Amino acid sequence: MKVKKVVIGLTGGFLAGKSTISSMLAEKGAVVIDADKIGHEAYKPHTKAWQELRDAFGDGILKKSGEIDRQKLGEIVFSDPQALERLNKIVHPRMHEMIREEIDRL
């Protein structure tokens, strides 16, 4: 018998309880896909999104290790709505793709 997948998108602001609800669902056997973790994976060094971020915001957003310095990037994008839009246009499509791949594997 084929089991139907149910996908629940859990959203909310800072300190809204998303982690608590995610933990409760996981305890009941649900598979939890953490979009924050996916987002960080989306721009690992030398990926397409990483290169696009580097091109858009410069080498100043890189740590010595080559990873994106999220604090430096945040300072840029949270003080400039156009920069935030640029970031989202780079990272969100890759995140959606990665989340879809995770769902398809279930």
N, C-alpha and C positions, 0 to 999 in steps of 0.2 A: 504494500500500500504506500502510495506516495504521500508524503507529509507536506502540507502547504507551509511555505515560509511566511512569517509575519515580520515585517520590518517596522520598527518604531524609531522615529527620530526624536531624540530628547534634546530640547533646547532650553535656554534660559540665561539670564544674566549672571554676573559674578555673584557667588555665594547663594545661588538659587536652589541648590540641593541636587544638581545633576549627578555629582559623584555618589551621593548617598543613594539615589534612586538606581543608578547604574549598578552599584554594589548589591542592592537588594535583588535586582533582576538577575544578576550573575549568580547569586546564591540559589535562585530558583531554576538555574540551568540555562539561562539565556546567554547567548554569545554577545559580548559587548564590543563594539568597534569604537574606539576613542578617536574622535576627529582631531583633537589636539595632537595626539601622537602621530596620526596620519599626516597632519600638517607639517610636523617636524621632519618626518620621513620624506615628504615631497620635495624638500630642497636640501637633501644631503649633498655633500661635496661632489662636484663633477656631474650632477644630474642636469637635465635640461633646465628645470626650474631654477636650480642654483646658478647656472650660467646666466639665465635671463635676469635674475635678481642682481647679480654682479654687474651685468651690462647696464641695468636700469639705475642702480644706486651707487655703483663704484666699489672699488676695493676697500674702502673705508668701513664697509659692513662686515668684513671678514676678520675672523680671529687668526692668530698665527697658524693654527692648525688647518686653516682653510674652511672651517665651518662658518656658517652665517652667525654673526653676533646678534642675537635676537634683541638685546637691549639697545644696541646702536641702531638697528633697523627700526625698532619701535620708536625711538626718539625722532626718527625722520618721518615715519608714516603717521604717527599720532599728532604731529604738529602741522601736517599738510594733507588736506583731504584728497588732493590729486595724487599724491604719493601713495596714500592708502588705497586708492582705486587702482593704481598701477600694480601694487603688491597683490591685491585680490585678483586682478586679471591674470597674473602669472601663476599664483599658487592654487586658487580655487579649482580651475579645470583639472589640474593634476590630482588634487585631493578627491574630487568627484570620481575620477577614473579609478583611483586606488580603493576608495570605499566600495565602488561597484564591483571591483575584482574580489574584494573580501566577501561581499554578499554572495557573489556567484560561487565562491568556493564552499559555501555552507551547504 
